Every structure is written in structure tokens, then in C-alpha cells.
Amino acid sequence: MPLLKALACQFLALTITFLIANGLPIFHHPIIFLLSQSTLAVGGSILIRQPMWWIPIHLLFLPLVFIFFTLTIPAWWYLAIVIVMTLIFWGTIRGDVPLFLSSKEVAEVVTIFLEQEKANRFADLGAGVGSVAIPVAIELPNLKVDAWERAPLPFLISLWRGKNLENYKALRENFFNANFADYDVIFAFLSPAAMPEVSKKIRREMKSGTLFISSSFPAQNWQPESILHLSDFRKTVLYCYRIA
Ligand SMILES: C[S@@+](CC[C@H](N)C(=O)[O-])C[C@H]1O[C@@H](n2cnc3c(N)ncnc32)[C@H](O)[C@@H]1O
């Protein structure tokens, strides 16, 4: 469904740009044509309230198609690019969370929380390439860190980065299969769409007194114990929830 919506935006933007170009010859210039099409596609995406991460995809889609067609690239390159993108973004087309990386400041703050909580076990739900889980595991060697990630390429990178860390486990699995009761602190950087189901499972399974930290996206109908505004490049906000 998200993919169909995205394709509809692209197609509509292309049609409108063709119609404009019919009446205004300046739009025959490839750069103006491409600028107009991608701006309209972004506008459509915002109008139908697609998540913000679709914006760069809409902006780049047709210009990249154009560039690839003008270059004489061997056909197998296209296949290789599709395979690599699929291995990185895995479930994104079905509406899953895409890969965005947390900053090192996020990892530092999560480490401080883990020390304060005297945590023994920690999970990163959707660990990506281990941007949070790896520095945490290095800083706190007595902490057991589980990095749940189901997209193959980020998982392999996280596995490789953690290969010498005895307290680090990369799991290539859906984190909904995890037992959240095993953890003292859980961290997640997901999406607004994923939050209702994740927070339901967190509240159902995590033990009383443990801590859930959600980066960037708050849980609905749940008062955070604290909210931290970081001054990293993304101006990350961390929402910290104490399990009752
Ligand atoms: C926004 S990235 C965050 C990466 C990392 N936690 C960080 O902070 O840098 C979200 C990751 O969650 C993964 N993901 C989404 N849903 C998942 C699920 N149900 N099980 C495992 N991984 C999932 C995606 O593949 C993506 O790599």
C-alpha cells in the first residue's frame, strides 16, 4: 500500500509536468522538467501524509532514473543496486521502518541511563548496523546486549562489528518474537506507525520498574518519566518510560 501510494504520487507528478510542458516550452529543459516533477511528487506525498522519509525518495527517484539512462552502465549494475537496496531496506516497501542511524550522542546518553539503572540486560529493537548497541556493549562489558535486526545487510554489519564482543549478540529476527521481560532497559528508534504495537508489547511484557527509551517517537497515551532533547545533528528527542 505505501508503495502504491508512492507510485501514484510519482505518476501524477509526471502527468502534471507533461501537461505543463505542453503549454510552456521552458519545461522541455530536462533540469526544469525533473525539478518540477520531483517537487510535485513531494507535494503529493505530503498531502497524502506519507512518512517524511519518502520525501528524499520522491525527490531523487526520477532524476536518478534520468541519470542512469543517460549513462552507459552495464545492465547487471541495476540488478546489483536493487539487490543491495532490498537487503538494506528489507520490509520498508511493506511499510516497515527504514534504516536511519542514531548519532553517537544517543549512544552516550543511553549508556548513562544503563549505568544509572544498573542494568544487566539491554535490547535495541531494530538495531540497524549497531550504532547504539555496539558502543553500549563496548562501554559496559558486564551488560548483555541483544541487537534485534531483521534486514539482512544491517544485521550482517552489526554481527561483524560485534564479533569480538562477548557481551554482544546480533539476532536476525523480528523483535516481536523477543520476550521483553528479559530486559532491564529497551531502546527503540522506529517510526510513529510502529509505536502503538511496540508500546503495547512493552507494557504487557517488561517487568515493573524497568525502562523503555524511545528515540524520536513518543508512545501514545503514556506519560514519559522524562524527555531529553539532545543537541546532535538530528536534534534527537528521547522519551523515557518507566514500566509501572
Ligand atoms: C530507524 S532504524 C534504527 C537503527 C538503530 N537502532 C539506530 O538507532 O541507529 C530502524 C531499524 O529497525 C529495523 N526493524 C524494523 N522493524 C523491525 C522488526 N519488527 N524486527 C527487527 N528489526 C526491525 C529496520 O530494519 C531498521 O534497520
Ligand as a Chemical Component Dictionary entry (heavy atoms), coordinates in Angstrom:
data_LIG
# 
_chem_comp.id                   LIG 
_chem_comp.type                 NON-POLYMER 
_chem_comp.pdbx_formal_charge   0 
_chem_comp.three_letter_code    LIG 
# 
loop_
_chem_comp_atom.comp_id 
_chem_comp_atom.atom_id 
_chem_comp_atom.alt_atom_id 
_chem_comp_atom.type_symbol 
_chem_comp_atom.charge 
_chem_comp_atom.model_Cartn_x 
_chem_comp_atom.model_Cartn_y 
_chem_comp_atom.model_Cartn_z 
_chem_comp_atom.pdbx_ordinal 
LIG C1  C1  C 0  15.441 3.745  12.256 1  
LIG S1  S1  S 1  16.451 2.277  12.194 2  
LIG C2  C2  C 0  17.270 2.380  13.769 3  
LIG C3  C3  C 0  18.610 1.691  13.781 4  
LIG C4  C4  C 0  19.355 1.735  15.146 5  
LIG N1  N1  N 0  18.510 1.294  16.236 6  
LIG C5  C5  C 0  19.850 3.120  15.442 7  
LIG O1  O1  O 0  19.292 3.738  16.364 8  
LIG O2  O2  O -1 20.774 3.591  14.762 9  
LIG C6  C6  C 0  15.181 1.023  12.457 10 
LIG C7  C7  C 0  15.637 -0.389 12.157 11 
LIG O3  O3  O 0  14.632 -1.273 12.652 12 
LIG C8  C8  C 0  14.574 -2.416 11.827 13 
LIG N2  N2  N 0  13.287 -3.054 12.079 14 
LIG C9  C9  C 0  12.049 -2.525 11.852 15 
LIG N3  N3  N 0  11.087 -3.385 12.263 16 
LIG C10 C10 C 0  11.734 -4.472 12.758 17 
LIG C11 C11 C 0  11.290 -5.702 13.347 18 
LIG N4  N4  N 0  9.990  -5.942 13.507 19 
LIG N5  N5  N 0  12.217 -6.599 13.774 20 
LIG C12 C12 C 0  13.547 -6.343 13.620 21 
LIG N6  N6  N 0  14.035 -5.198 13.081 22 
LIG C13 C13 C 0  13.139 -4.276 12.657 23 
LIG C14 C14 C 0  14.745 -1.851 10.413 24 
LIG O4  O4  O 0  15.223 -2.843 9.528  25 
LIG C15 C15 C 0  15.774 -0.731 10.670 26 
LIG O5  O5  O 0  17.085 -1.188 10.427 27 
# 
loop_
_chem_comp_bond.comp_id 
_chem_comp_bond.atom_id_1 
_chem_comp_bond.atom_id_2 
_chem_comp_bond.value_order 
_chem_comp_bond.pdbx_ordinal 
LIG C1  S1  SING 1  
LIG S1  C2  SING 2  
LIG S1  C6  SING 3  
LIG C2  C3  SING 4  
LIG C3  C4  SING 5  
LIG C4  N1  SING 6  
LIG C4  C5  SING 7  
LIG C5  O1  DOUB 8  
LIG C5  O2  SING 9  
LIG C6  C7  SING 10 
LIG C7  O3  SING 11 
LIG C7  C15 SING 12 
LIG O3  C8  SING 13 
LIG C8  N2  SING 14 
LIG C8  C14 SING 15 
LIG N2  C9  SING 16 
LIG N2  C13 SING 17 
LIG C9  N3  DOUB 18 
LIG N3  C10 SING 19 
LIG C10 C11 SING 20 
LIG C10 C13 DOUB 21 
LIG C11 N4  SING 22 
LIG C11 N5  DOUB 23 
LIG N5  C12 SING 24 
LIG C12 N6  DOUB 25 
LIG N6  C13 SING 26 
LIG C14 O4  SING 27 
LIG C14 C15 SING 28 
LIG C15 O5  SING 29 
# 
